[in-house]
Amino acid sequence: MKILKKIAIGCFSATVLMAGSVHAEAISSDSVMQTQAAHYNKQQLIDMVNRADVQSKLVSLGVDSNQAIARINGMTDSEIAQLNDEINQAPAGGVVGAVLTVLAIIAILDLIGVTDVYPFIRPVNS
């Protein structure tokens, strides 16, 4: 019985030593807001690609929407924010849908490497 206790204490001690130390710190509200904004911006682009009119345009250009979404998921937060800023600064009015569609298609073509319009977007193959 004493040997069993010694083995149990040894295993417990080894586990504690191997686990290392735990460090916790407060998360600032600014970092939480930046994370949420990045997630929102990415979701806006994905929602746009999932629209029927954008998907039909992508298909007519020979681009798979799943490939475009995968590339959007691979973009950095700053690239997504920059692209969304350009889309959101598009002129308001009756042509907003067309302008947004064209901007999105150009961005997706940049992502795939067909065009090089947006300097902040890196093609998939690079």
ABEGO torsion letter per residue (X at the ends): XAAAAAAAAAAAAAAAAAAEBBBBBBBBAAAAAAAAAAAAAAAAAAAAAABAAAAAAAAAAGBBAAAAAAAAAABBAAAAAAAAAAAAABBBEAAAAAAAAAAAAAAAAAAAGABBABAABBBAAX
